[in-house]
Amino acid sequence: MNIVWFKRDLRAYDHEPLRQAIKSGDPILCLFVFEPALISADTFDRLHRGFIVDCLRDLHASLIQLGLSLHVRHGSMPDTLEQIAADYGKISTLRSHEETGEMITYVRDRAVRTWCRQHAVEWVETPQNGVIRGPYSRDGWSRKWLDRMSAAPIELPKAPGLPCSGRAVAGPGFPALTGLDVLPPGRSAVQRGGTDAGLSLLASFLNDRGLEYRKGMSSPATAWSACSRLSPYIAWGAISLKDIYQRTRQRQQQLRADKQRKAGWMQSLSSFQGRLRWHCHFIQKLEDEPELEFQNMCRIYDGMREDSFQTSLFDAWCAGQTGYPMVDACMRALQQHGWLNFRMRAMLVSFASYHLWLDWRPTARFLARHFLDYEPGIHYTQFQMQSGVTGINSVRIYSPAKQLVDHDPTGEFVRRYVPELAAVPDTHIAEPHRMSHDEQVKTGCLIGKSYPAPIVNHQEAIAAAKREVYARRRGPEAQAECQRVYERHGSRRRPNNRR
Ligand SMILES: Cc1cc2nc3c(=O)[nH]c(=O)nc-3n(C[C@H](O)[C@H](O)[C@H](O)COP(=O)(O)OP(=O)(O)OC[C@H]3O[C@@H](n4cnc5c(N)ncnc54)[C@H](O)[C@@H]3O)c2cc1C
């Protein structure tokens, strides 16, 4: 019997482990396991579970079309394998995609490997994106990424008269999963999971919404529709990165051939393609150095913030009660929808790390719980970058007031998520604490009562932060450490995409 183990690859197309299992001609058991260690982690939320359950329903329906079905279990993976072997007999092969996850999944994989060795089960893992496992060099990485993305789509083998040549292992059927998908109150406006939903989102992006991508991606008011919104589908594998890449290429070719094409499309799609590569570029760093979940990429920053953690500042940031309207609106929007655009994520982290001088580890875990698209490889490396501890990226400190003026000039977004500011005029929406007492009374927004005063002073906080960060960069030893990081993780030249 072959087991196809689904994890963050919840789809039944462009799926190499599934293809191999079907091709083997042996009976197939398709498996998804809710593992207690993973679903009780402080980075996992009901939000994720709801999305996964949607994906599982879709996956099961697609597997039925192939003559297969999905077995959903609850337990540790080695225990589950033990149980399956007891129920159905000898497992010959376990097939799955490679996963670059948190330390918990890394440890889990080691336990699975040991179990497989003890039970003479062959575990075959295959790549599912452009991330390279094992020793590799950053030089030439982009070319390899492009080769993977350009490879022919994986076709599932067909047998005459049958949907596919797979032979399903009869199982207990697909559990109802009803109690599992209840979203917490206030989270109704969260994306639903599943391959169909992901593919239709991709189609609407490539044919319609994508035109506004370049122009609209930075503003939290427009990004909701201008960005692809594909990240949760990619993170949970409901659609494949290669498929997205190839459909985008086709659309680019079509637009090139179309003399009537609207200006803006080509730039937008080329920016989008670039980000698909970033996706793997960032995950590659965690694949290469799993400790990045816990430790600074550049060790000269060790000890810089760890002992200065102020719980009251952290709590205010988490609750969207910092007195900085753009920060508060973004945090509250995120907690309602499970998504935020890149620039606003970066601003939230910059504010926590520089203004509030909070260590990135607890803030990263908090946001992981709230990002529906939580992808450890991108998340921790982006967090470190936006917190200035990579040693290879320039220090980027966002001014929340400037972000509001630049990206939400009418305050439409901020007022939607911070209703306390509803009557504050545009002239004061970025810094409501600057209103006179009379204006506060007139607008019903009493600073310190109905809306907090800024919890830190912007200018003073960032001046102190810059002093600390730059002081650590001085000297040949610090430079050598930054060079070491560049050699290991630094981005190299872009490949020529026009193949
Ligand atoms: C602190 C911080 C944490 C982040 N954590 C995550 C995370 O856990 N999961 C996640 O998918 N993205 C993360 N991002 C990256 C980025 O913000 C999201 O990928 C993007 O906002 C998702 O929306 P979208 O699918 O509409 O993106 P689009 O702009 O439409 O991009 C398409 C895809 O490209 C990839 N991508 C886009 N931007 C980036 C980027 N800067 N780095 C790497 N890949 C990118 C994503 O897979 C995304 O789905 C993080 C960014 C920051 C600053």
The ligand as an SDF file (V2000), in Angstrom:
LIG
                    3D

 53 58  0  0  0  0  0  0  0  0999 V2000
    6.5100   40.8010    8.3930 C   0  0  0  0  0  0  0  0  0  0  0  0
    5.9730   40.0830    7.1940 C   0  0  0  0  0  0  0  0  0  0  0  0
    5.4980   38.7950    7.3300 C   0  0  0  0  0  0  0  0  0  0  0  0
    5.0110   38.1090    6.2160 C   0  0  0  0  0  0  0  0  0  0  0  0
    4.5390   36.8440    6.3900 N   0  0  0  0  0  0  0  0  0  0  0  0
    4.0690   36.1620    5.3180 C   0  0  0  0  0  0  0  0  0  0  0  0
    3.5480   34.8550    5.4750 C   0  0  0  0  0  0  0  0  0  0  0  0
    3.5090   34.2940    6.5820 O   0  0  0  0  0  0  0  0  0  0  0  0
    3.0900   34.2180    4.3800 N   0  0  0  0  0  0  0  0  0  0  0  0
    3.1140   34.8040    3.1250 C   0  0  0  0  0  0  0  0  0  0  0  0
    2.6850   34.1770    2.1500 O   0  0  0  0  0  0  0  0  0  0  0  0
    3.6210   36.0370    2.9570 N   0  0  0  0  0  0  0  0  0  0  0  0
    4.0830   36.7410    4.0060 C   0  0  0  0  0  0  0  0  0  0  0  0
    4.5760   38.0090    3.8270 N   0  0  0  0  0  0  0  0  0  0  0  0
    4.7760   38.5180    2.4600 C   0  0  0  0  0  0  0  0  0  0  0  0
    3.6170   39.3170    1.8240 C   0  0  0  0  0  0  0  0  0  0  0  0
    3.1830   40.3420    2.6680 O   0  0  0  0  0  0  0  0  0  0  0  0
    2.4420   38.4170    1.4500 C   0  0  0  0  0  0  0  0  0  0  0  0
    2.9050   37.3220    0.6800 O   0  0  0  0  0  0  0  0  0  0  0  0
    1.4110   39.1410    0.5950 C   0  0  0  0  0  0  0  0  0  0  0  0
    0.9470   40.2810    1.2560 O   0  0  0  0  0  0  0  0  0  0  0  0
    0.2620   38.1850    0.3140 C   0  0  0  0  0  0  0  0  0  0  0  0
   -0.7590   38.7810   -0.4120 O   0  0  0  0  0  0  0  0  0  0  0  0
   -1.0120   38.3900   -1.9510 P   0  0  0  0  0  0  0  0  0  0  0  0
   -1.1320   36.9320   -2.1280 O   0  0  0  0  0  0  0  0  0  0  0  0
   -2.1360   39.2120   -2.4490 O   0  0  0  0  0  0  0  0  0  0  0  0
    0.3590   38.8490   -2.5860 O   0  0  0  0  0  0  0  0  0  0  0  0
    0.7650   39.2420   -4.0690 P   0  0  0  0  0  0  0  0  0  0  0  0
    1.3930   40.5690   -3.9960 O   0  0  0  0  0  0  0  0  0  0  0  0
   -0.3480   39.0540   -5.0020 O   0  0  0  0  0  0  0  0  0  0  0  0
    1.9490   38.2180   -4.3800 O   0  0  0  0  0  0  0  0  0  0  0  0
    1.7410   36.9060   -4.8960 C   0  0  0  0  0  0  0  0  0  0  0  0
    2.4850   35.9060   -4.0620 C   0  0  0  0  0  0  0  0  0  0  0  0
    3.8790   36.1900   -4.0540 O   0  0  0  0  0  0  0  0  0  0  0  0
    4.4360   35.8890   -2.7690 C   0  0  0  0  0  0  0  0  0  0  0  0
    4.9270   37.1280   -2.1610 N   0  0  0  0  0  0  0  0  0  0  0  0
    4.4300   38.3720   -2.2990 C   0  0  0  0  0  0  0  0  0  0  0  0
    5.1720   39.2500   -1.6140 N   0  0  0  0  0  0  0  0  0  0  0  0
    6.1470   38.5510   -1.0250 C   0  0  0  0  0  0  0  0  0  0  0  0
    7.2410   38.9050   -0.1940 C   0  0  0  0  0  0  0  0  0  0  0  0
    7.4910   40.1590    0.1560 N   0  0  0  0  0  0  0  0  0  0  0  0
    8.0620   37.9210    0.2520 N   0  0  0  0  0  0  0  0  0  0  0  0
    7.8530   36.6380   -0.1050 C   0  0  0  0  0  0  0  0  0  0  0  0
    6.8360   36.2420   -0.9000 N   0  0  0  0  0  0  0  0  0  0  0  0
    6.0040   37.1890   -1.3610 C   0  0  0  0  0  0  0  0  0  0  0  0
    3.3030   35.3050   -1.9360 C   0  0  0  0  0  0  0  0  0  0  0  0
    3.3040   33.9180   -2.0630 O   0  0  0  0  0  0  0  0  0  0  0  0
    2.0770   35.9050   -2.5960 C   0  0  0  0  0  0  0  0  0  0  0  0
    0.9170   35.1410   -2.4050 O   0  0  0  0  0  0  0  0  0  0  0  0
    5.0470   38.7320    4.9360 C   0  0  0  0  0  0  0  0  0  0  0  0
    5.5160   40.0330    4.8180 C   0  0  0  0  0  0  0  0  0  0  0  0
    5.9680   40.7080    5.9270 C   0  0  0  0  0  0  0  0  0  0  0  0
    6.4620   42.1160    5.7730 C   0  0  0  0  0  0  0  0  0  0  0  0
  1  2  1  0
  2  3  1  0
  2 52  2  0
  3  4  2  0
  4  5  1  0
  4 50  1  0
  5  6  2  0
  6  7  1  0
  6 13  1  0
  7  8  2  0
  7  9  1  0
  9 10  1  0
 10 11  2  0
 10 12  1  0
 12 13  2  0
 13 14  1  0
 14 15  1  0
 14 50  1  0
 15 16  1  0
 16 17  1  0
 16 18  1  0
 18 19  1  0
 18 20  1  0
 20 21  1  0
 20 22  1  0
 22 23  1  0
 23 24  1  0
 24 25  2  0
 24 26  1  0
 24 27  1  0
 27 28  1  0
 28 29  2  0
 28 30  1  0
 28 31  1  0
 31 32  1  0
 32 33  1  0
 33 34  1  0
 33 48  1  0
 34 35  1  0
 35 36  1  0
 35 46  1  0
 36 37  1  0
 36 45  1  0
 37 38  2  0
 38 39  1  0
 39 40  1  0
 39 45  2  0
 40 41  1  0
 40 42  2  0
 42 43  1  0
 43 44  2  0
 44 45  1  0
 46 47  1  0
 46 48  1  0
 48 49  1  0
 50 51  2  0
 51 52  1  0
 52 53  1  0
M  END
$$$$
